[in-house]
Amino acid sequence: MQLLNKIVAHIGVGTPARIAELIQKDGLSLEALKYVVLDWNWRDQKSRRMVDIPEVKPEMLKMLETGILQRCRNGDTKIGLF
């Protein structure tokens, strides 16, 4: 997290749980966030998407509720599905 506080990252990649944790601990700022891209087409061995996996779905919703959805409502951030 110390590195994230010192630099500007133009692209970040992480699991929903890790991203939510970074946002909550002020390790990742949403101030300039323009886009969130979700890997919607990825499927596990059982052909489940991320949102269909019981362990991941609540983590994804938690991540979006950290302020990302509010930024989308305000028109500051857009969500894309890959």
N, CA, C and O atoms as a CHARMM CRD file, in Angstrom:
* protein
*
  328
    1    1 MET  N      0.81400  -1.18400   0.00000 PROA 1      0.00000
    2    1 MET  CA     0.00000   0.00000   0.00000 PROA 1      0.00000
    3    1 MET  C      0.86200   1.25400   0.00000 PROA 1      0.00000
    4    1 MET  O      0.44500   2.28700  -0.52400 PROA 1      0.00000
    5    2 GLN  N      2.04500   1.18400   0.57200 PROA 2      0.00000
    6    2 GLN  CA     2.89700   2.36300   0.59600 PROA 2      0.00000
    7    2 GLN  C      3.25100   2.80600  -0.81100 PROA 2      0.00000
    8    2 GLN  O      3.30400   4.00300  -1.09200 PROA 2      0.00000
    9    3 LEU  N      3.49200   1.86000  -1.68800 PROA 3      0.00000
   10    3 LEU  CA     3.81500   2.19300  -3.07000 PROA 3      0.00000
   11    3 LEU  C      2.63300   2.87000  -3.75100 PROA 3      0.00000
   12    3 LEU  O      2.81800   3.84000  -4.48600 PROA 3      0.00000
   13    4 LEU  N      1.42100   2.37000  -3.51700 PROA 4      0.00000
   14    4 LEU  CA     0.23700   2.97100  -4.13400 PROA 4      0.00000
   15    4 LEU  C      0.03200   4.41400  -3.68800 PROA 4      0.00000
   16    4 LEU  O     -0.51000   5.22300  -4.44100 PROA 4      0.00000
   17    5 ASN  N      0.45800   4.74200  -2.47600 PROA 5      0.00000
   18    5 ASN  CA     0.31600   6.10900  -1.98500 PROA 5      0.00000
   19    5 ASN  C      1.33500   7.06000  -2.59700 PROA 5      0.00000
   20    5 ASN  O      1.15800   8.27600  -2.52900 PROA 5      0.00000
   21    6 LYS  N      2.39800   6.53000  -3.19200 PROA 6      0.00000
   22    6 LYS  CA     3.46000   7.36400  -3.74200 PROA 6      0.00000
   23    6 LYS  C      3.34300   7.58900  -5.24100 PROA 6      0.00000
   24    6 LYS  O      3.93000   8.53500  -5.76600 PROA 6      0.00000
   25    7 ILE  N      2.60000   6.74000  -5.94000 PROA 7      0.00000
   26    7 ILE  CA     2.54400   6.83000  -7.40000 PROA 7      0.00000
   27    7 ILE  C      1.10700   6.98600  -7.88500 PROA 7      0.00000
   28    7 ILE  O      0.15300   6.75100  -7.14400 PROA 7      0.00000
   29    8 VAL  N      0.97800   7.38300  -9.12500 PROA 8      0.00000
   30    8 VAL  CA    -0.32000   7.40700  -9.79100 PROA 8      0.00000
   31    8 VAL  C     -0.38100   6.18100 -10.68600 PROA 8      0.00000
   32    8 VAL  O      0.44800   6.01700 -11.58200 PROA 8      0.00000
   33    9 ALA  N     -1.35400   5.32800 -10.44600 PROA 9      0.00000
   34    9 ALA  CA    -1.51700   4.11900 -11.26100 PROA 9      0.00000
   35    9 ALA  C     -2.63900   4.36000 -12.25800 PROA 9      0.00000
   36    9 ALA  O     -3.75000   4.72800 -11.87500 PROA 9      0.00000
   37   10 HSD  N     -2.35100   4.15500 -13.52200 PROA 10     0.00000
   38   10 HSD  CA    -3.36300   4.36100 -14.55200 PROA 10     0.00000
   39   10 HSD  C     -4.20200   3.11300 -14.78100 PROA 10     0.00000
   40   10 HSD  O     -5.32500   3.20100 -15.27700 PROA 10     0.00000
   41   11 ILE  N     -3.66800   1.96200 -14.42400 PROA 11     0.00000
   42   11 ILE  CA    -4.39100   0.70200 -14.56400 PROA 11     0.00000
   43   11 ILE  C     -4.11600  -0.13900 -13.32200 PROA 11     0.00000
   44   11 ILE  O     -2.97900  -0.24000 -12.86200 PROA 11     0.00000
   45   12 GLY  N     -5.16600  -0.73300 -12.79500 PROA 12     0.00000
   46   12 GLY  CA    -5.02000  -1.63500 -11.66300 PROA 12     0.00000
   47   12 GLY  C     -5.79000  -2.91100 -11.93200 PROA 12     0.00000
   48   12 GLY  O     -6.84700  -2.88200 -12.56200 PROA 12     0.00000
   49   13 VAL  N     -5.27000  -4.02100 -11.46200 PROA 13     0.00000
   50   13 VAL  CA    -5.92400  -5.31500 -11.65200 PROA 13     0.00000
   51   13 VAL  C     -5.94900  -6.01800 -10.30600 PROA 13     0.00000
   52   13 VAL  O     -4.95100  -6.03000  -9.58500 PROA 13     0.00000
   53   14 GLY  N     -7.08600  -6.60100  -9.97100 PROA 14     0.00000
   54   14 GLY  CA    -7.15300  -7.32900  -8.71800 PROA 14     0.00000
   55   14 GLY  C     -8.46900  -8.04200  -8.54400 PROA 14     0.00000
   56   14 GLY  O     -9.41800  -7.82400  -9.29800 PROA 14     0.00000
   57   15 THR  N     -8.51700  -8.89200  -7.54700 PROA 15     0.00000
   58   15 THR  CA    -9.77200  -9.56700  -7.23000 PROA 15     0.00000
   59   15 THR  C    -10.70700  -8.55600  -6.57100 PROA 15     0.00000
   60   15 THR  O    -10.24100  -7.56500  -6.00700 PROA 15     0.00000
   61   16 PRO  N    -12.00300  -8.78800  -6.63200 PROA 16     0.00000
   62   16 PRO  CA   -12.93400  -7.86200  -5.98100 PROA 16     0.00000
   63   16 PRO  C    -12.62700  -7.65300  -4.49900 PROA 16     0.00000
   64   16 PRO  O    -12.71500  -6.53000  -4.00200 PROA 16     0.00000
   65   17 ALA  N    -12.26800  -8.72700  -3.78900 PROA 17     0.00000
   66   17 ALA  CA   -11.97300  -8.60600  -2.35900 PROA 17     0.00000
   67   17 ALA  C    -10.74100  -7.73900  -2.12100 PROA 17     0.00000
   68   17 ALA  O    -10.73500  -6.90900  -1.21200 PROA 17     0.00000
   69   18 ARG  N     -9.71600  -7.92000  -2.91600 PROA 18     0.00000
   70   18 ARG  CA    -8.47500  -7.14600  -2.73800 PROA 18     0.00000
   71   18 ARG  C     -8.69700  -5.68000  -3.06900 PROA 18     0.00000
   72   18 ARG  O     -8.19900  -4.80500  -2.36100 PROA 18     0.00000
   73   19 ILE  N     -9.42900  -5.40300  -4.12400 PROA 19     0.00000
   74   19 ILE  CA    -9.70100  -4.01300  -4.49500 PROA 19     0.00000
   75   19 ILE  C    -10.53000  -3.33400  -3.41200 PROA 19     0.00000
   76   19 ILE  O    -10.24000  -2.19800  -3.03700 PROA 19     0.00000
   77   20 ALA  N    -11.56000  -4.01200  -2.90300 PROA 20     0.00000
   78   20 ALA  CA   -12.38800  -3.44200  -1.83600 PROA 20     0.00000
   79   20 ALA  C    -11.55100  -3.14800  -0.59800 PROA 20     0.00000
   80   20 ALA  O    -11.72300  -2.10800   0.03800 PROA 20     0.00000
   81   21 GLU  N    -10.65300  -4.05500  -0.25600 PROA 21     0.00000
   82   21 GLU  CA    -9.79100  -3.86400   0.90800 PROA 21     0.00000
   83   21 GLU  C     -8.87900  -2.65100   0.72500 PROA 21     0.00000
   84   21 GLU  O     -8.70700  -1.85900   1.65100 PROA 21     0.00000
   85   22 LEU  N     -8.30200  -2.50500  -0.45100 PROA 22     0.00000
   86   22 LEU  CA    -7.43300  -1.35100  -0.71500 PROA 22     0.00000
   87   22 LEU  C     -8.21000  -0.04300  -0.62400 PROA 22     0.00000
   88   22 LEU  O     -7.69800   0.94300  -0.09400 PROA 22     0.00000
   89   23 ILE  N     -9.42600  -0.02500  -1.12900 PROA 23     0.00000
   90   23 ILE  CA   -10.24600   1.18800  -1.06600 PROA 23     0.00000
   91   23 ILE  C    -10.57800   1.51500   0.38400 PROA 23     0.00000
   92   23 ILE  O    -10.45100   2.66600   0.80100 PROA 23     0.00000
   93   24 GLN  N    -10.99900   0.52500   1.15200 PROA 24     0.00000
   94   24 GLN  CA   -11.38300   0.74300   2.54600 PROA 24     0.00000
   95   24 GLN  C    -10.21700   1.19500   3.41400 PROA 24     0.00000
   96   24 GLN  O    -10.41200   1.94800   4.36800 PROA 24     0.00000
   97   25 LYS  N     -9.01100   0.74400   3.09500 PROA 25     0.00000
   98   25 LYS  CA    -7.83300   1.11400   3.88900 PROA 25     0.00000
   99   25 LYS  C     -7.11500   2.32700   3.31800 PROA 25     0.00000
  100   25 LYS  O     -5.97700   2.61300   3.68800 PROA 25     0.00000
  101   26 ASP  N     -7.78700   3.04200   2.41200 PROA 26     0.00000
  102   26 ASP  CA    -7.22400   4.23400   1.76700 PROA 26     0.00000
  103   26 ASP  C     -5.92800   3.94700   1.01900 PROA 26     0.00000
  104   26 ASP  O     -5.09200   4.83600   0.85700 PROA 26     0.00000
  105   27 GLY  N     -5.76100   2.72400   0.57000 PROA 27     0.00000
  106   27 GLY  CA    -4.60400   2.37000  -0.24700 PROA 27     0.00000
  107   27 GLY  C     -4.87100   2.59400  -1.71900 PROA 27     0.00000
  108   27 GLY  O     -3.95600   2.54900  -2.54100 PROA 27     0.00000
  109   28 LEU  N     -6.13300   2.83800  -2.04800 PROA 28     0.00000
  110   28 LEU  CA    -6.53300   3.05700  -3.43300 PROA 28     0.00000
  111   28 LEU  C     -7.61800   4.12200  -3.43400 PROA 28     0.00000
  112   28 LEU  O     -8.66600   3.94800  -2.81300 PROA 28     0.00000
  113   29 SER  N     -7.37000   5.21100  -4.12400 PROA 29     0.00000
  114   29 SER  CA    -8.31800   6.32000  -4.17400 PROA 29     0.00000
  115   29 SER  C     -9.22400   6.19100  -5.38900 PROA 29     0.00000
  116   29 SER  O     -8.78700   5.79800  -6.47000 PROA 29     0.00000
  117   30 LEU  N    -10.49200   6.53000  -5.19300 PROA 30     0.00000
  118   30 LEU  CA   -11.45000   6.51800  -6.29700 PROA 30     0.00000
  119   30 LEU  C    -11.59200   7.89300  -6.94100 PROA 30     0.00000
  120   30 LEU  O    -12.36700   8.06300  -7.88300 PROA 30     0.00000
  121   31 GLU  N    -10.85700   8.86100  -6.44400 PROA 31     0.00000
  122   31 GLU  CA   -11.00100  10.25300  -6.86600 PROA 31     0.00000
  123   31 GLU  C    -10.93000  10.43900  -8.37900 PROA 31     0.00000
  124   31 GLU  O    -11.72100  11.19800  -8.93900 PROA 31     0.00000
  125   32 ALA  N    -10.02200   9.77700  -9.03300 PROA 32     0.00000
  126   32 ALA  CA    -9.85400   9.95400 -10.47800 PROA 32     0.00000
  127   32 ALA  C    -10.29900   8.72200 -11.26900 PROA 32     0.00000
  128   32 ALA  O     -9.99000   8.59700 -12.45500 PROA 32     0.00000
  129   33 LEU  N    -11.02400   7.81300 -10.60900 PROA 33     0.00000
  130   33 LEU  CA   -11.44000   6.57000 -11.26700 PROA 33     0.00000
  131   33 LEU  C    -12.42500   6.86000 -12.39500 PROA 33     0.00000
  132   33 LEU  O    -13.47400   7.46400 -12.17400 PROA 33     0.00000
  133   34 LYS  N    -12.08300   6.43000 -13.59100 PROA 34     0.00000
  134   34 LYS  CA   -12.95200   6.65600 -14.74900 PROA 34     0.00000
  135   34 LYS  C    -13.65900   5.38900 -15.19000 PROA 34     0.00000
  136   34 LYS  O    -14.82500   5.43300 -15.58300 PROA 34     0.00000
  137   35 TYR  N    -12.96500   4.25700 -15.13000 PROA 35     0.00000
  138   35 TYR  CA   -13.53200   3.00900 -15.64200 PROA 35     0.00000
  139   35 TYR  C    -13.24900   1.84300 -14.70800 PROA 35     0.00000
  140   35 TYR  O    -12.17800   1.75200 -14.10800 PROA 35     0.00000
  141   36 VAL  N    -14.22300   0.95900 -14.59600 PROA 36     0.00000
  142   36 VAL  CA   -14.05600  -0.32800 -13.93400 PROA 36     0.00000
  143   36 VAL  C    -14.44000  -1.37100 -14.97100 PROA 36     0.00000
  144   36 VAL  O    -15.54700  -1.33600 -15.50900 PROA 36     0.00000
  145   37 VAL  N    -13.54300  -2.28900 -15.25000 PROA 37     0.00000
  146   37 VAL  CA   -13.81400  -3.33500 -16.24000 PROA 37     0.00000
  147   37 VAL  C    -13.88000  -4.67200 -15.50600 PROA 37     0.00000
  148   37 VAL  O    -12.93400  -5.07500 -14.82900 PROA 37     0.00000
  149   38 LEU  N    -15.00900  -5.34300 -15.65400 PROA 38     0.00000
  150   38 LEU  CA   -15.20200  -6.64900 -15.03400 PROA 38     0.00000
  151   38 LEU  C    -15.04200  -7.73200 -16.09000 PROA 38     0.00000
  152   38 LEU  O    -15.60500  -7.63700 -17.18100 PROA 38     0.00000
  153   39 ASP  N    -14.28200  -8.74800 -15.76500 PROA 39     0.00000
  154   39 ASP  CA   -14.07500  -9.86600 -16.68700 PROA 39     0.00000
  155   39 ASP  C    -15.31000 -10.76400 -16.62000 PROA 39     0.00000
  156   39 ASP  O    -15.29900 -11.80100 -15.95700 PROA 39     0.00000
  157   40 TRP  N    -16.35700 -10.36100 -17.30300 PROA 40     0.00000
  158   40 TRP  CA   -17.66000 -11.00200 -17.23400 PROA 40     0.00000
  159   40 TRP  C    -17.68400 -12.35900 -17.93300 PROA 40     0.00000
  160   40 TRP  O    -18.48100 -13.22100 -17.56100 PROA 40     0.00000
  161   41 ASN  N    -16.84700 -12.56800 -18.91900 PROA 41     0.00000
  162   41 ASN  CA   -16.88300 -13.79800 -19.70200 PROA 41     0.00000
  163   41 ASN  C    -16.00700 -14.91100 -19.15000 PROA 41     0.00000
  164   41 ASN  O    -16.11000 -16.05200 -19.59800 PROA 41     0.00000
  165   42 TRP  N    -15.14400 -14.60100 -18.18100 PROA 42     0.00000
  166   42 TRP  CA   -14.31000 -15.64700 -17.59100 PROA 42     0.00000
  167   42 TRP  C    -15.21200 -16.66600 -16.91200 PROA 42     0.00000
  168   42 TRP  O    -16.17800 -16.29700 -16.24400 PROA 42     0.00000
  169   43 ARG  N    -14.90700 -17.91900 -17.07800 PROA 43     0.00000
  170   43 ARG  CA   -15.68700 -18.99300 -16.44700 PROA 43     0.00000
  171   43 ARG  C    -14.73700 -19.99700 -15.79800 PROA 43     0.00000
  172   43 ARG  O    -13.65000 -20.27200 -16.30500 PROA 43     0.00000
  173   44 ASP  N    -15.17600 -20.53200 -14.66800 PROA 44     0.00000
  174   44 ASP  CA   -14.36500 -21.54100 -13.99700 PROA 44     0.00000
  175   44 ASP  C    -14.62700 -22.91500 -14.61200 PROA 44     0.00000
  176   44 ASP  O    -15.29700 -23.01500 -15.64000 PROA 44     0.00000
  177   45 GLN  N    -14.11000 -23.96400 -13.99600 PROA 45     0.00000
  178   45 GLN  CA   -14.25400 -25.31600 -14.54200 PROA 45     0.00000
  179   45 GLN  C    -15.70100 -25.78100 -14.59400 PROA 45     0.00000
  180   45 GLN  O    -16.04100 -26.68200 -15.36100 PROA 45     0.00000
  181   46 LYS  N    -16.55100 -25.17100 -13.78100 PROA 46     0.00000
  182   46 LYS  CA   -17.97600 -25.52000 -13.78000 PROA 46     0.00000
  183   46 LYS  C    -18.78600 -24.57900 -14.67200 PROA 46     0.00000
  184   46 LYS  O    -20.01600 -24.57300 -14.62100 PROA 46     0.00000
  185   47 SER  N    -18.09500 -23.78900 -15.48400 PROA 47     0.00000
  186   47 SER  CA   -18.71100 -22.82000 -16.40900 PROA 47     0.00000
  187   47 SER  C    -19.48700 -21.72100 -15.69200 PROA 47     0.00000
  188   47 SER  O    -20.45900 -21.19200 -16.23100 PROA 47     0.00000
  189   48 ARG  N    -19.05800 -21.37600 -14.47600 PROA 48     0.00000
  190   48 ARG  CA   -19.69600 -20.28500 -13.73500 PROA 48     0.00000
  191   48 ARG  C    -18.92700 -18.99600 -13.96900 PROA 48     0.00000
  192   48 ARG  O    -17.69600 -18.98300 -13.97400 PROA 48     0.00000
  193   49 ARG  N    -19.67400 -17.90700 -14.16300 PROA 49     0.00000
  194   49 ARG  CA   -19.04900 -16.59200 -14.24500 PROA 49     0.00000
  195   49 ARG  C    -18.71800 -16.11900 -12.83200 PROA 49     0.00000
  196   49 ARG  O    -19.16300 -16.71600 -11.85100 PROA 49     0.00000
  197   50 MET  N    -17.94500 -15.06000 -12.73400 PROA 50     0.00000
  198   50 MET  CA   -17.56400 -14.53800 -11.42400 PROA 50     0.00000
  199   50 MET  C    -18.78600 -14.29000 -10.54300 PROA 50     0.00000
  200   50 MET  O    -18.79400 -14.64400  -9.36400 PROA 50     0.00000
  201   51 VAL  N    -19.80400 -13.68700 -11.11800 PROA 51     0.00000
  202   51 VAL  CA   -20.98700 -13.31700 -10.34500 PROA 51     0.00000
  203   51 VAL  C    -21.81100 -14.54100  -9.93600 PROA 51     0.00000
  204   51 VAL  O    -22.65100 -14.44300  -9.04100 PROA 51     0.00000
  205   52 ASP  N    -21.58600 -15.67700 -10.57000 PROA 52     0.00000
  206   52 ASP  CA   -22.31600 -16.90200 -10.23700 PROA 52     0.00000
  207   52 ASP  C    -21.64600 -17.71400  -9.13600 PROA 52     0.00000
  208   52 ASP  O    -22.25600 -18.63600  -8.59500 PROA 52     0.00000
  209   53 ILE  N    -20.42300 -17.39300  -8.80200 PROA 53     0.00000
  210   53 ILE  CA   -19.67700 -18.14200  -7.78900 PROA 53     0.00000
  211   53 ILE  C    -20.04900 -17.59700  -6.40800 PROA 53     0.00000
  212   53 ILE  O    -19.81800 -16.42000  -6.12800 PROA 53     0.00000
  213   54 PRO  N    -20.62300 -18.44000  -5.54200 PROA 54     0.00000
  214   54 PRO  CA   -21.11700 -17.96300  -4.24400 PROA 54     0.00000
  215   54 PRO  C    -20.07000 -17.23000  -3.40300 PROA 54     0.00000
  216   54 PRO  O    -20.41300 -16.31300  -2.65700 PROA 54     0.00000
  217   55 GLU  N    -18.80300 -17.62300  -3.51300 PROA 55     0.00000
  218   55 GLU  CA   -17.75700 -16.97300  -2.71200 PROA 55     0.00000
  219   55 GLU  C    -17.35800 -15.61800  -3.28400 PROA 55     0.00000
  220   55 GLU  O    -16.85600 -14.77000  -2.54700 PROA 55     0.00000
  221   56 VAL  N    -17.56400 -15.39700  -4.55900 PROA 56     0.00000
  222   56 VAL  CA   -17.10000 -14.17200  -5.21500 PROA 56     0.00000
  223   56 VAL  C    -18.19800 -13.11300  -5.30900 PROA 56     0.00000
  224   56 VAL  O    -17.90900 -11.91900  -5.22300 PROA 56     0.00000
  225   57 LYS  N    -19.43200 -13.52700  -5.48100 PROA 57     0.00000
  226   57 LYS  CA   -20.53300 -12.57200  -5.67000 PROA 57     0.00000
  227   57 LYS  C    -20.60700 -11.52900  -4.54800 PROA 57     0.00000
  228   57 LYS  O    -20.66500 -10.33700  -4.84800 PROA 57     0.00000
  229   58 PRO  N    -20.60700 -11.92900  -3.25900 PROA 58     0.00000
  230   58 PRO  CA   -20.66400 -10.90800  -2.20900 PROA 58     0.00000
  231   58 PRO  C    -19.44500  -9.98900  -2.20400 PROA 58     0.00000
  232   58 PRO  O    -19.55200  -8.80600  -1.88300 PROA 58     0.00000
  233   59 GLU  N    -18.28500 -10.54300  -2.56400 PROA 59     0.00000
  234   59 GLU  CA   -17.07100  -9.72200  -2.62100 PROA 59     0.00000
  235   59 GLU  C    -17.18000  -8.67800  -3.72800 PROA 59     0.00000
  236   59 GLU  O    -16.73700  -7.54200  -3.55900 PROA 59     0.00000
  237   60 MET  N    -17.77000  -9.06100  -4.85800 PROA 60     0.00000
  238   60 MET  CA   -17.93100  -8.12500  -5.96300 PROA 60     0.00000
  239   60 MET  C    -18.91500  -7.01300  -5.58200 PROA 60     0.00000
  240   60 MET  O    -18.67000  -5.84100  -5.86600 PROA 60     0.00000
  241   61 LEU  N    -20.01900  -7.38100  -4.94400 PROA 61     0.00000
  242   61 LEU  CA   -20.98900  -6.37500  -4.51200 PROA 61     0.00000
  243   61 LEU  C    -20.37400  -5.43900  -3.47800 PROA 61     0.00000
  244   61 LEU  O    -20.60600  -4.23000  -3.51300 PROA 61     0.00000
  245   62 LYS  N    -19.59400  -5.99600  -2.56200 PROA 62     0.00000
  246   62 LYS  CA   -18.91500  -5.17900  -1.55000 PROA 62     0.00000
  247   62 LYS  C    -17.95800  -4.18900  -2.21600 PROA 62     0.00000
  248   62 LYS  O    -17.88600  -3.02500  -1.82200 PROA 62     0.00000
  249   63 MET  N    -17.22800  -4.65900  -3.22300 PROA 63     0.00000
  250   63 MET  CA   -16.30000  -3.78500  -3.94100 PROA 63     0.00000
  251   63 MET  C    -17.05900  -2.62800  -4.59200 PROA 63     0.00000
  252   63 MET  O    -16.63800  -1.47500  -4.49700 PROA 63     0.00000
  253   64 LEU  N    -18.16900  -2.93300  -5.24900 PROA 64     0.00000
  254   64 LEU  CA   -18.93600  -1.89300  -5.93400 PROA 64     0.00000
  255   64 LEU  C    -19.54900  -0.90100  -4.94800 PROA 64     0.00000
  256   64 LEU  O    -19.71800   0.27300  -5.27500 PROA 64     0.00000
  257   65 GLU  N    -19.88200  -1.36500  -3.74800 PROA 65     0.00000
  258   65 GLU  CA   -20.50100  -0.50300  -2.74300 PROA 65     0.00000
  259   65 GLU  C    -19.49800   0.38300  -2.01100 PROA 65     0.00000
  260   65 GLU  O    -19.90700   1.21000  -1.19600 PROA 65     0.00000
  261   66 THR  N    -18.21000   0.24000  -2.27000 PROA 66     0.00000
  262   66 THR  CA   -17.19500   1.05400  -1.59100 PROA 66     0.00000
  263   66 THR  C    -17.17400   2.49000  -2.09200 PROA 66     0.00000
  264   66 THR  O    -16.40800   3.31100  -1.58800 PROA 66     0.00000
  265   67 GLY  N    -17.99100   2.79600  -3.05800 PROA 67     0.00000
  266   67 GLY  CA   -18.01800   4.13800  -3.62900 PROA 67     0.00000
  267   67 GLY  C    -18.06200   4.11500  -5.13900 PROA 67     0.00000
  268   67 GLY  O    -18.32900   5.13600  -5.77100 PROA 67     0.00000
  269   68 ILE  N    -17.80300   2.96000  -5.72300 PROA 68     0.00000
  270   68 ILE  CA   -17.78700   2.85300  -7.18000 PROA 68     0.00000
  271   68 ILE  C    -19.17900   3.09000  -7.75400 PROA 68     0.00000
  272   68 ILE  O    -19.32500   3.82900  -8.72800 PROA 68     0.00000
  273   69 LEU  N    -20.21400   2.46800  -7.16100 PROA 69     0.00000
  274   69 LEU  CA   -21.57500   2.65400  -7.68000 PROA 69     0.00000
  275   69 LEU  C    -22.02000   4.10600  -7.57400 PROA 69     0.00000
  276   69 LEU  O    -22.68100   4.62000  -8.47700 PROA 69     0.00000
  277   70 GLN  N    -21.66500   4.76800  -6.48200 PROA 70     0.00000
  278   70 GLN  CA   -22.03600   6.18100  -6.33200 PROA 70     0.00000
  279   70 GLN  C    -21.37100   7.03000  -7.40300 PROA 70     0.00000
  280   70 GLN  O    -21.98800   7.94800  -7.94200 PROA 70     0.00000
  281   71 ARG  N    -20.13300   6.73300  -7.71100 PROA 71     0.00000
  282   71 ARG  CA   -19.43900   7.46400  -8.77400 PROA 71     0.00000
  283   71 ARG  C    -20.10800   7.20600 -10.12100 PROA 71     0.00000
  284   71 ARG  O    -20.16900   8.09800 -10.96700 PROA 71     0.00000
  285   72 CYS  N    -20.61000   5.98800 -10.32100 PROA 72     0.00000
  286   72 CYS  CA   -21.33600   5.67500 -11.56400 PROA 72     0.00000
  287   72 CYS  C    -22.63300   6.47800 -11.63500 PROA 72     0.00000
  288   72 CYS  O    -22.97000   7.02500 -12.68500 PROA 72     0.00000
  289   73 ARG  N    -23.35000   6.54800 -10.53300 PROA 73     0.00000
  290   73 ARG  CA   -24.59700   7.32800 -10.49100 PROA 73     0.00000
  291   73 ARG  C    -24.33700   8.80100 -10.77300 PROA 73     0.00000
  292   73 ARG  O    -25.15500   9.47300 -11.40100 PROA 73     0.00000
  293   74 ASN  N    -23.20300   9.29700 -10.31000 PROA 74     0.00000
  294   74 ASN  CA   -22.84300  10.70200 -10.52800 PROA 74     0.00000
  295   74 ASN  C    -22.31800  10.95200 -11.93500 PROA 74     0.00000
  296   74 ASN  O    -22.16400  12.10400 -12.34100 PROA 74     0.00000
  297   75 GLY  N    -22.04200   9.89200 -12.68100 PROA 75     0.00000
  298   75 GLY  CA   -21.50300  10.03000 -14.03000 PROA 75     0.00000
  299   75 GLY  C    -19.99200  10.16400 -14.07800 PROA 75     0.00000
  300   75 GLY  O    -19.42900  10.47200 -15.12800 PROA 75     0.00000
  301   76 ASP  N    -19.32900   9.93400 -12.94700 PROA 76     0.00000
  302   76 ASP  CA   -17.87200  10.07500 -12.88600 PROA 76     0.00000
  303   76 ASP  C    -17.13400   8.81200 -13.32500 PROA 76     0.00000
  304   76 ASP  O    -16.00300   8.88600 -13.80600 PROA 76     0.00000
  305   77 THR  N    -17.76800   7.66500 -13.15900 PROA 77     0.00000
  306   77 THR  CA   -17.14600   6.37200 -13.45200 PROA 77     0.00000
  307   77 THR  C    -18.10400   5.52600 -14.27700 PROA 77     0.00000
  308   77 THR  O    -19.32100   5.59300 -14.09900 PROA 77     0.00000
  309   78 LYS  N    -17.54800   4.73900 -15.17000 PROA 78     0.00000
  310   78 LYS  CA   -18.35100   3.82200 -15.98700 PROA 78     0.00000
  311   78 LYS  C    -17.88000   2.39900 -15.74400 PROA 78     0.00000
  312   78 LYS  O    -16.69500   2.15100 -15.52100 PROA 78     0.00000
  313   79 ILE  N    -18.83100   1.46100 -15.79200 PROA 79     0.00000
  314   79 ILE  CA   -18.50900   0.04400 -15.64300 PROA 79     0.00000
  315   79 ILE  C    -18.61700  -0.61300 -17.00500 PROA 79     0.00000
  316   79 ILE  O    -19.61500  -0.45700 -17.70800 PROA 79     0.00000
  317   80 GLY  N    -17.57700  -1.35100 -17.36900 PROA 80     0.00000
  318   80 GLY  CA   -17.57900  -2.09500 -18.62600 PROA 80     0.00000
  319   80 GLY  C    -17.48200  -3.58100 -18.34500 PROA 80     0.00000
  320   80 GLY  O    -16.82000  -4.00500 -17.39900 PROA 80     0.00000
  321   81 LEU  N    -18.14000  -4.35700 -19.16800 PROA 81     0.00000
  322   81 LEU  CA   -18.08400  -5.81300 -19.03800 PROA 81     0.00000
  323   81 LEU  C    -17.25000  -6.36000 -20.17600 PROA 81     0.00000
  324   81 LEU  O    -17.53700  -6.09800 -21.34400 PROA 81     0.00000
  325   82 PHE  N    -16.22200  -7.11500 -19.84300 PROA 82     0.00000
  326   82 PHE  CA   -15.29900  -7.67100 -20.83300 PROA 82     0.00000
  327   82 PHE  C    -15.70700  -9.08400 -21.14700 PROA 82     0.00000
  328   82 PHE  O    -15.06400  -9.74600 -21.96100 PROA 82     0.00000
